[in-house]
C-alpha cells in the first residue's frame, strides 16, 4: 500500500512539474518590452526590445521571422506602431527570454532587418521582399 501511494505521489509531482514547464514554455506570448524610434527626413529606424516569454528558443531564425511578422502586421499586445506617420526602413531587435533577463541585460540573441541594398526608400511593411534578416549572437 505504501509503495503504491509513493508511486502515485511521484507520478503526481512529475505531472505538476511537466505542466508548469509546459506553461512556461508554451503558455505565454511574446511582447515588446521597450521601443525606440529614430526619424530623419524620409528615414525611420525602429529599435525594439522583445521578451519572448519562453525558457529557451530552439530556432532563432524562426523566432526572428515571427517578430518581424508581428512588426509588419502591428500585432504586438502592448505596443502599436504609428505606421500612418512613417513606416520603418530598418528594424533592430534585441531578444530576451523574460522580463527578468531583460532587466539583467542577458539577451538570447539580436537581429537586424535591413534592405538588401542601401536604398532607404523601402519599408518593412510594403517592401518586405527587398529586406534581409541578419542574426547576431
Order of alpha helices (4+ residues) and beta strands (2+ residues): alpha-beta-beta-alpha-beta-alpha-beta-beta
